[in-house]
Structures are given as structure tokens and as C-alpha cells.
């Protein structure tokens, strides 16, 4: 299901624009992941708070901690690309990358749950023109990405999650 900001309901556009402001982004960076996880559990792993309130496509990304080795689940805005996803690590324009970026750089294998379907995926960080093209696509989904990019000096990582190939059955 493709999402475009221009097609969003007025309420969803207002919420997205508010989230792009510095004080609201600061607040959301510290709170929304808690709300998303709670709503995700309460809706049988089908919805997140951001998905319902802003109408944005959010997946639950489970990575392996780069330092701890423990599994961590984070709600992440996702741009669907067939059976793959693009992830733009804006972290609301904060000064640091979100933890899931560090985790995927250390171990690119992850689990993604989107619209009730859970799949094993592998991440690849994008560079150059491909990265810029996807960031521009992200702006069509969430114009707040532009405000986040202006507020930070860090290069915002863009990643592609691709499904792991199905295991081959051994024939005898």
C-alpha cells in the first residue's frame, strides 16, 4: 500500500507538519516509540500510534544490539518498495543516529513486521544518487524529513530492507 503526503487526510497532514517543528520533534523523539509499542501490542501487532494518528506507514523493526547482542524492536517509518522497504534514519533531526542504524551496520539481518506480516530481512545502506533518490521519495511521504535534515549536521542514513531468500530444500 503506497502512501503519499498529498493524499493524506487533513488531520494527518497537520500532525505530520507539527512533528516537523523542533519542539514537537524533540518531544516525539523521546516518547513516540513507547506509544507505538503499546498500540502495536494492543492492536494484535497490526497498528502503531503514529500509523493511526498521522496515517504514516510504520513497521516494527527488530535488530540485534551492536554492543549487547540483545534483540531490540523499534517503530520505523517505512517506504514500501514491493516486498522491500526503505528506511530513512532522521531520528526527528536529533544529533545522533537512531540505535537501530548502529545495530544494522553491525548485523544487517533483522525482522520486520508491517501490516500484520512478519518477515526476515537484510539491510543495505544506500549511498550516492540512490540514497538521494530515496530521500526525495521520503519527502513525498513525509515532508518533515526536510526539516529534520536542516536541523542536523549529520548525514542521515538511508537503508533498504530486502527479504531474505527462502531456504532451499535439499532434494535427494
C-alpha positions in Angstrom: 0.0 0.0 0.0 1.6 3.2 -1.1 1.3 6.3 1.0 1.7 9.9 -0.3 1.5 13.0 1.9 -0.7 14.8 -0.7 -3.3 12.1 -0.4 -3.4 12.2 3.4 -6.4 13.4 5.3 -6.2 17.0 6.6 -5.8 15.8 10.2 -2.9 13.5 9.3 -1.1 16.4 7.4 -1.5 18.7 10.4 0.0 16.0 12.7 2.9 15.4 10.3 3.6 19.2 10.0 3.6 19.6 13.8 6.0 16.7 14.1 8.5 18.6 11.9 8.7 21.5 14.3 11.7 21.5 16.6 9.9 21.3 20.0 7.4 18.7 18.9 10.1 16.6 17.2 12.2 16.8 20.4 9.2 15.6 22.4 8.3 12.8 19.9 11.9 11.6 19.7 11.6 10.8 23.4 8.1 9.5 23.6 6.5 8.1 20.4 8.4 4.8 20.4 6.8 4.0 23.7 3.3 4.8 22.4 3.9 2.9 19.2 5.0 -0.2 21.0 1.9 -0.1 23.3 -0.5 0.4 20.4 1.2 -2.3 18.4 0.7 -4.8 21.3 -2.9 -3.7 21.9 -3.9 -4.0 18.2 -2.6 -7.5 17.8 0.7 -6.4 16.0 -1.2 -4.5 13.2 -1.0 -0.8 14.0 1.1 1.8 15.7 0.2 5.1 17.3 1.9 7.1 14.5 0.2 5.0 11.9 -3.2 5.8 13.4 -2.6 9.4 14.4 -0.6 10.6 11.4 -1.5 7.9 8.8 2.1 7.2 8.2 3.4 3.7 7.2 5.3 2.4 10.2 6.9 -1.0 10.5 8.3 -2.6 13.7 12.0 -3.3 13.1 13.7 -5.9 15.3 17.5 -5.7 15.2 20.3 -7.3 17.2 22.1 -4.9 19.5 25.5 -3.9 18.2 27.0 -4.0 21.7 24.7 -6.1 23.8 23.6 -8.8 21.2 20.1 -8.4 22.6 17.1 -8.1 20.2 15.6 -4.6 20.1 12.3 -3.6 18.4 11.8 -0.1 17.1 9.0 1.6 15.2 10.3 3.0 12.0 8.7 4.9 9.2 8.8 2.7 6.1 8.6 3.4 2.4 7.3 0.2 0.7 9.1 -0.9 -2.4 7.4 -4.1 -3.5 8.4 -6.7 -0.9 11.3 -4.5 0.3 11.3 -1.3 2.4 13.3 1.9 2.5 14.1 3.4 5.9 15.3 7.0 6.5 17.1 7.4 9.8 16.2 11.0 10.5 15.7 10.5 14.3 13.5 13.6 14.2 16.6 15.7 13.3 18.4 14.9 16.5 22.2 14.9 16.7 22.6 11.1 16.8 21.6 8.3 14.5 18.8 6.1 15.9 20.2 3.0 17.7 18.7 0.7 15.0 21.2 2.2 12.4 24.2 1.1 14.5 22.6 -2.3 15.1 22.0 -2.8 11.3 25.5 -1.7 10.5 26.9 -4.3 12.8 24.4 -7.0 11.9 22.3 -6.3 8.8 19.9 -9.2 9.5 16.6 -8.0 11.0 12.9 -8.9 11.4 10.3 -6.5 10.1 6.6 -6.6 10.9 4.4 -4.5 8.6 0.6 -4.5 8.4 0.5 -7.8 10.4 3.0 -9.7 8.3 6.4 -10.5 9.8 9.4 -11.3 7.6 13.1 -11.9 8.0 15.1 -9.1 6.1 18.6 -7.9 5.4 19.6 -4.3 5.4 21.8 -2.5 3.0 22.9 1.2 3.5 22.4 3.3 0.4 24.9 5.8 -0.9 25.3 8.4 -3.7 22.5 9.0 -6.2 20.5 6.0 -4.9 20.4 7.5 -1.4 19.4 10.9 -2.6 16.6 9.5 -4.9 15.1 7.6 -1.9 15.4 10.6 0.4 13.5 12.7 -2.2 10.9 9.9 -2.3 10.7 10.1 1.5 9.9 13.8 1.3 6.8 13.0 -0.8 5.7 10.7 2.1 6.8 12.9 5.0 7.8 16.5 4.2 9.1 16.7 7.8 12.2 14.8 6.6 13.3 18.1 5.0 13.0 20.0 8.3 14.9 17.2 10.1 17.7 17.3 7.6 18.1 21.1 8.1 18.3 20.7 11.9 21.2 18.2 12.0 24.7 18.3 10.7 24.9 14.5 10.4 24.4 12.7 7.1 21.1 11.0 7.5 21.4 7.3 6.7 19.0 5.7 4.2 18.7 1.9 4.2 16.9 -0.7 2.1 15.5 -3.8 3.8 15.2 -6.8 1.5 13.6 -10.1 2.3 16.0 -12.9 3.0 15.9 -15.6 0.3 13.8 -18.6 1.1 15.9 -21.5 2.3 16.5 -24.1 -0.4 15.0 -27.5 0.3 17.6 -30.2 -0.2 16.5 -32.8 -2.7 17.6 -36.4 -2.6 
